[in-house]
Amino acid sequence: MGGKKTKITNHVKRTRLLEGLSQVELAKRVGATRQTIIAVEAERYAPSLELAFRIAHVLGEPIESLFVFDSTDWT
């Protein structure tokens, strides 16, 4: 990838709040820690594919509406 970082943005926090879930509750439902959810929401951590699918399932959203890959300058 030529040293360029992959950029994955997400809408987890907004969607979680709309669903009325706390970070702790989302973490429990997806089998992660609250710290992991905090890092995902702050876009400091890109979750594994499995965790991303679990988050999408719990929040009732398609994965592609929660996680967006920025392919700008990716060749």
Order of alpha helices (4+ residues) and beta strands (2+ residues): beta-alpha-alpha-alpha-alpha-alpha-beta
